[in-house]
């Protein structure tokens, strides 16, 4: 009977010890919730309260228990059950505090996500901008080596072929030479392409609404735009986008032509402002806006008109007459065709723009005052062929670049569940 009681006492003692040890460990972990007097609802820290309670209980227990000859208390190993209860109360209060904070954070997060999801469902503007920006970055990075060569030939002229230019570039600057100015280029092309695609879709929608109203049709009536209307919508979209990001185009040209002079995009900005002033950031804007109308207009017109015609042919030849999406390779080819036609139509003005951009920078003389003077001066001094310098590399860069841009844009539209008119 005595042995059984002893075993039970030992079990209870071990139980008290294990529970007290676990509570003390949890109290130490929960101290990180806040400061002693700020985040927790106590004027003292939880460990100090537990320690004070424990010391008071120890003193009281010494009175009721035998003492050793040296005056030490004979306290059971597991401590007092009252001390454990006090620690448990402190822990429960702190746990409730932690649960409250976690619950509030979860509520705020869920509310934000719900609001964002609701906004995103109707945010077609943001989706079109993002789709165009991604298309521009992917396409421009893919053809960066060819664009570097094209820019060099347009600015300095020369008769070296594209392969020779690429070989010399790799020999002198290595692989990084193929992507010099690409950071500024992507910084420019992301908003440019984003605004282009968004503005193009917006102009088309406005034209459709105008035609419905002028023809007295219902708001959901199907309206087809003709190629000229798509050309006008694309042309104005190109002009708006270019005017918004033109200073970045100037910086990109500086980084491409003088890679060792500027440490980065910010340094190139400061360099242009220091050498020629704020007007240098808009040098060549006139020919750019003039060139953008036919360039972007022709590109959008050819791509969309050809795409719609081919989709109609495929739908007519299908068994049930449903809409058939073009294969990726066909979309790539249509984009390439549109890019080549657009580049050829606007290339002379592109050459004039590049020449005006570098005037007065890095020791280059100021030869021309405006677009017409530059156009006639280049043609008179170097011949009409000079206005098409770099057309080969430019087309080689534009053909895959435009194709990649359009297939990326089509993919992003499907991903965002967007539709075009």
C-alpha positions in Angstrom: 0.0 0.0 0.0 2.9 2.4 0.9 4.8 1.5 -2.3 1.6 2.2 -4.4 1.2 5.6 -2.7 4.8 6.5 -3.3 4.6 5.6 -7.0 1.4 7.7 -7.4 3.1 10.7 -5.6 6.1 10.4 -8.0 3.8 10.3 -11.0 2.0 13.4 -9.8 5.3 15.1 -9.1 6.7 14.4 -12.5 3.4 15.5 -14.0 3.6 18.8 -12.2 7.2 19.3 -13.3 6.6 18.5 -16.9 3.6 20.8 -17.0 5.5 23.7 -15.4 8.5 23.2 -17.7 6.2 23.3 -20.8 4.4 26.4 -19.5 7.7 28.2 -18.8 9.0 27.4 -22.3 5.8 28.7 -23.9 6.0 31.9 -21.9 9.5 32.5 -23.1 8.4 32.1 -26.7 5.4 34.4 -26.5 7.5 37.3 -25.1 8.2 38.2 -28.7 4.7 39.4 -29.2 5.4 42.8 -27.7 7.3 44.8 -25.1 6.8 44.3 -21.4 4.7 47.4 -20.9 3.3 48.1 -24.4 2.1 45.2 -26.4 1.0 42.9 -23.5 -1.9 43.9 -21.2 0.3 43.9 -18.0 2.4 46.5 -16.3 5.2 43.9 -15.8 6.5 41.2 -18.1 4.9 37.8 -18.0 8.0 36.0 -16.7 8.4 38.6 -13.9 4.8 38.0 -12.8 5.3 34.2 -12.8 8.5 34.6 -10.8 6.8 36.9 -8.2 3.9 34.5 -7.8 6.2 31.5 -7.5 8.4 33.2 -4.8 5.3 34.2 -2.8 4.0 30.6 -3.0 7.4 29.2 -2.0 7.5 31.4 1.1 4.0 30.3 2.1 4.8 26.7 1.5 7.9 26.8 3.7 5.7 27.7 6.7 3.7 24.6 6.2 6.5 22.2 5.6 9.5 20.9 7.5 12.8 22.6 7.2 16.3 21.2 7.0 18.8 22.1 9.7 20.3 24.7 7.4 16.9 26.5 7.0 16.2 25.4 3.4 12.6 24.6 2.5 11.5 21.1 1.7 9.4 22.0 -1.4 8.1 19.2 -3.6 10.1 18.9 -6.8 7.2 19.9 -9.1 6.4 23.1 -7.2 3.0 24.2 -6.0 -0.1 23.5 -8.0 -1.2 27.2 -7.4 2.0 28.4 -9.2 1.1 26.2 -12.2 -2.4 27.7 -12.2 -1.0 31.2 -12.1 1.4 30.5 -15.0 -1.5 28.9 -16.9 -3.6 32.0 -16.5 -0.8 34.2 -17.8 -0.3 31.9 -20.8 -4.0 31.9 -21.6 -4.2 35.7 -21.6 -1.1 35.9 -23.9 -2.4 33.2 -26.2 -5.7 35.1 -26.6 -3.6 38.2 -27.5 -1.7 36.3 -30.1 -4.9 34.8 -31.6 -6.4 38.3 -31.7 -3.5 39.8 -33.6 -3.3 36.8 -36.0 -7.1 37.1 -36.6 -6.9 40.8 -37.3 -4.0 40.3 -39.8 -5.9 37.5 -41.6 -9.0 39.7 -41.8 -7.1 42.6 -43.3 -5.3 40.3 -45.8 -8.6 38.6 -46.9 -10.3 42.0 -47.3 -7.4 43.3 -49.4 -7.3 40.2 -51.6 -11.1 40.3 -52.1 -10.9 44.0 -53.1 -8.0 43.4 -55.5 -9.7 40.4 -57.1 -12.9 42.4 -57.6 -11.0 45.3 -59.1 -8.9 43.0 -61.3 -12.0 41.3 -62.8 -13.0 44.7 -64.4 -9.6 46.2 -64.9 -9.3 45.8 -68.7 -7.2 48.9 -69.0 -4.5 47.5 -66.6 -4.7 44.1 -68.4 -4.2 45.6 -71.9 -1.3 47.8 -70.6 0.4 44.8 -68.9 -0.1 42.5 -71.9 1.5 45.1 -74.2 4.3 45.7 -71.8 5.2 42.1 -71.5 5.0 41.6 -75.3 7.4 44.5 -75.8 10.0 43.4 -73.2 10.0 39.8 -74.5 10.3 40.7 -78.1 12.9 43.5 -77.7 15.2 41.4 -75.6 15.1 38.5 -78.1 16.3 40.7 -80.9 18.6 43.0 -79.0 21.9 42.0 -80.9 20.3 42.9 -84.2 18.9 46.2 -83.0 22.3 47.2 -81.7 23.9 46.6 -85.1 21.0 48.4 -86.9 21.3 51.5 -84.6 25.1 51.6 -85.2 24.7 51.5 -89.0 22.0 54.2 -89.0 24.1 56.6 -86.9 27.5 56.2 -88.4 26.8 54.7 -91.8 29.3 52.4 -93.4 29.0 49.4 -95.7 29.9 46.5 -93.4 27.4 43.7 -93.5 25.3 42.6 -90.6 27.4 39.4 -89.9 30.6 41.5 -90.0 29.1 44.0 -87.5 28.0 41.2 -85.2 31.5 39.6 -85.3 33.3 42.8 -84.7 30.9 43.6 -81.8 31.5 40.3 -80.2 35.2 40.6 -80.6 35.4 44.0 -79.0 32.8 43.8 -76.3 31.8 40.2 -75.9 28.3 38.9 -75.3 27.4 41.9 -73.2 27.9 44.0 -76.2 24.9 42.4 -77.8 22.6 43.7 -75.0 24.1 47.2 -74.4 21.3 49.6 -74.0 18.8 46.8 -73.6 17.9 47.9 -70.0 17.0 51.4 -71.3 15.4 49.8 -74.3 13.1 47.6 -72.2 12.4 50.6 -69.9 11.2 52.4 -73.0 9.5 49.6 -74.9 7.4 48.3 -71.9 5.4 51.5 -71.5 5.5 52.2 -75.3 4.1 48.8 -76.3 1.7 48.9 -73.3 0.3 52.3 -74.3 0.3 51.4 -78.0 -1.8 48.3 -77.6 -4.1 49.9 -75.0 -4.6 53.1 -77.1 -5.2 51.0 -80.3 -7.9 48.9 -78.6 -9.4 52.1 -77.2 -9.5 53.9 -80.5 -11.0 50.9 -82.2 -13.7 50.7 -79.6 -14.5 54.4 -80.0 -14.7 54.0 -83.8 -17.1 51.0 -83.3 -19.3 53.0 -81.0 -19.3 56.0 -83.4 -20.3 53.8 -86.3 -23.1 52.1 -84.3 -24.5 55.5 -83.3 -24.2 57.0 -86.8 -25.9 53.9 -88.3 -28.6 53.8 -85.6 -27.7 50.3 -84.5 -28.0 48.7 -81.1 -25.1 48.8 -78.6 -24.4 45.1 -79.1 -24.6 45.1 -82.9 -21.6 43.6 -84.7 -19.4 46.2 -86.5 -16.4 45.5 -88.6 -13.6 48.1 -89.0 -12.0 48.5 -92.4 -8.2 48.5 -92.9 -8.1 52.3 -93.2 -9.8 52.7 -89.8 -7.4 50.3 -88.2 -4.5 52.2 -89.8 -5.8 55.5 -88.3 -6.3 53.9 -84.9 -2.8 52.4 -84.9 -1.2 55.6 -86.1 -2.6 57.8 -83.3 -1.8 55.0 -80.8 1.8 55.1 -82.0 2.1 58.8 -81.7 0.7 59.0 -78.2 3.0 56.2 -77.0 6.1 57.7 -78.5 5.5 61.1 -77.1 5.2 59.8 -73.6 8.4 57.9 -73.5 10.6 59.7 -75.9 13.4 60.8 -73.5 14.1 57.1 -72.7 14.5 56.6 -76.5 17.3 59.2 -76.5 19.0 57.6 -73.5 18.8 54.2 -75.2 20.6 55.7 -78.3 23.3 57.2 -76.1 24.0 53.9 -74.3 24.1 52.0 -77.6 26.4 54.4 -79.3 28.7 55.2 -76.4 28.6 52.3 -74.0 31.8 53.2 -72.1 30.9 56.8 -71.5 27.9 56.3 -69.3 27.7 54.0 -66.3 23.9 53.4 -66.6 20.6 54.9 -67.5 20.7 57.6 -64.8 24.2 58.6 -65.9 23.1 58.9 -69.5 20.1 61.1 -68.5 22.5 63.4 -66.6 25.0 63.4 -69.4 22.4 64.5 -72.0 21.1 67.2 -69.6 24.7 68.4 -68.9 25.9 68.5 -72.5 22.8 69.9 -74.4 20.2 70.7 -71.8 16.6 69.5 -71.4 16.0 70.0 -75.1 18.4 67.1 -75.8 15.9 64.7 -74.3 13.5 65.6 -77.1 15.9 65.9 -80.0 14.3 64.2 -83.1 10.8 64.1 -81.6 9.3 65.7 -84.7 10.4 63.0 -87.2 9.6 60.4 -84.6 5.9 61.4 -84.3 5.7 61.7 -88.1 7.2 58.3 -88.5 5.1 56.6 -85.8 1.9 57.3 -87.6 2.6 55.2 -90.7 4.9 52.8 -88.8 2.5 51.7 -86.1 -0.5 52.3 -88.2 0.7 50.0 -91.0 1.9 47.4 -88.5 -1.5 47.1 -86.8 -3.4 47.4 -90.0 -1.6 44.6 -91.8 -1.5 42.2 -88.8 -5.1 42.6 -87.7 -6.6 42.7 -91.3 -4.6 39.6 -92.3 -5.4 37.8 -89.0 -9.2 38.4 -89.3 -9.2 37.3 -93.0 -7.4 34.1 -92.2 -9.6 33.3 -89.2 -12.7 33.9 -91.4 -11.3 31.5 -94.0 -10.6 28.8 -91.4 -14.1 29.3 -89.8 -15.8 29.0 -93.2 -13.9 25.8 -94.0 -14.6 24.2 -90.5 -17.5 21.7 -90.2 -19.6 23.7 -87.7 -18.3 27.2 -88.7 -17.0 28.0 -85.2 -14.1 30.5 -84.6 -10.7 28.9 -85.2 -7.6 30.3 -83.6 -4.6 30.8 -85.8 -1.6 28.5 -85.1 1.3 30.2 -83.4 3.6 29.9 -86.4 1.0 31.7 -88.6 0.6 34.5 -86.1 4.4 34.8 -85.9 4.5 35.1 -89.7 1.8 37.7 -89.9 3.6 39.8 -87.2 6.8 39.5 -89.1 5.2 40.6 -92.3 3.5 43.6 -90.6 6.8 44.6 -88.9 8.8 44.4 -92.2 6.3 46.6 -94.0 6.1 49.1 -91.2 9.9 49.4 -90.9 10.4 49.9 -94.6 7.7 52.6 -94.8 9.2 54.6 -91.9 12.9 53.9 -92.1 14.1 57.2 -93.7 12.5 59.1 -90.8 14.0 56.7 -88.4 17.5 57.5 -89.8 16.8 61.3 -89.5 15.6 60.8 -85.9 18.8 59.0 -84.9 21.0 61.7 -86.6 19.2 64.5 -84.7 19.5 62.6 -81.4 23.3 62.5 -81.3 23.9 66.1 -82.4 26.0 68.1 -79.9 26.7 65.0 -77.8 30.1 63.4 -77.3 31.7 66.0 -79.7 29.3 65.4 -82.6 28.7 68.7 -84.5 25.2 70.3 -84.8 24.6 70.1 -88.5 20.8 70.3 -88.8 18.2 72.5 -87.1 15.0 70.6 -87.9 13.6 67.4 -89.6 13.4 68.8 -93.1 16.9 70.2 -93.1 18.3 66.9 -91.8 16.3 64.9 -94.4 17.5 67.0 -97.3 21.1 67.3 -95.9 21.6 63.5 -95.5 20.1 62.8 -98.9 22.1 65.6 -100.6 25.5 64.8 -99.0 25.3 61.0 -98.8 22.7 60.2 -101.4 19.2 58.8 -101.0 20.6 55.4 -100.1 21.9 56.9 -96.8 18.2 57.2 -95.7 18.0 53.4 -95.9 21.2 52.7 -94.1 20.6 49.9 -91.5 17.4 48.8 -93.1 18.6 45.3 -93.5 19.6 44.8 -89.8 16.5 46.8 -88.8 14.2 44.5 -90.8 16.0 41.4 -89.6 15.5 42.6 -86.0 11.9 43.8 -86.7 10.7 40.7 -88.5 11.2 38.3 -85.6 10.7 41.0 -83.0 7.3 42.1 -84.2 6.2 38.5 -84.6 7.3 37.6 -81.1 5.5 40.7 -79.8 2.2 39.7 -81.4 2.2 36.1 -80.3 3.2 37.2 -76.8 0.4 39.7 -76.8 -2.1 37.1 -78.1 -1.1 34.8 -75.3 -1.5 37.5 -72.7 -4.9 38.4 -74.0 -6.0 34.8 -73.6 -4.5 34.6 -70.2 -6.4 37.7 -69.1 -9.5 36.8 -71.0 -9.4 39.9 -73.1 -11.1 40.4 -76.5 -10.6 42.8 -79.4 -12.9 44.4 -81.9 
